Amino acid sequence: MTKLKLGPLTDDKPVKITVELPAPLHRDLIAYAEVLARESGQSVADPVRLIVPMLERFIATDRGFAKARKIRS
């Protein structure tokens, strides 16, 4: 079983933004959604929904950001 950094997606009210992704990154996002669906059994109808949890996970686990944020406070 593959260990992914994302778990089940929460069903929150979205805020609409527009982001341009490079084509290779978009293909990776689609592939990640497919793997997540296989591993978790949770279908991801729109791979764009992965962007928010990925960013949240990235920020939550970025030690440099946490340290800078703590110093700034």
N, C-alpha and C positions, 0 to 999 in steps of 0.2 A: 504494500500500500504506500502511495506517495504521501509525504508529509507536506501539506500546503500551508502557507502562512495565513490564508483566509479561512474562516469558518463559515457557518450559515449566515446569510444576509438578513439584516433586520429590515422590517417593512416600515420605513420612515417616510414622512412627506418630503418629496424631493424639492430642491431649489434648482431652477433651470439655468444652466450656463452653456456657453458654446466654447468648445475646445477643438483645435485642430490637432490631429495625431498623425505622425508619420505612418505611412502604409505598413511598414514592418511591425511597428508597435501595435497597430490595430489588429494585424494578423495574430500577434502574440496574445493579445487580449481575448480574441475569439478562441484560440487554442487553450488558454487558461480556463475560460468558461467551460469548455468541453471537458477538460480534466476535472474541474471542480464538480461538474454534474455527475461524472462517473464515480468520483470518490465519495461524494456526500449524498448522492441520490436526489439532490435538489437541482432542478432544471433552472438554468439562467437564460431566460428568453432574450434579454438584451445585455450583451457583454459590457456595455457602457456602465451598467449598474455596478460593475466591479471596481470602477475607478475610485469612488469614495471610500469603500472599505480598504482598498489598497493604500490610498493616501493616509487614512487614519492609522493603519498599521505601520506604515513607514515612519510617520511622525512619532508615534508612540514608542517605537523601538530605536529611534535615532539618538544615540547617547550624546553625541556632540550638540544636538539641538536641545536636549534636556539640560545639559550642563550650561549652555549659553542662556537658556531661559531662566534657570535657577540663579545664575549670576546677575542677570538683568533685573530680577525681582527685588 
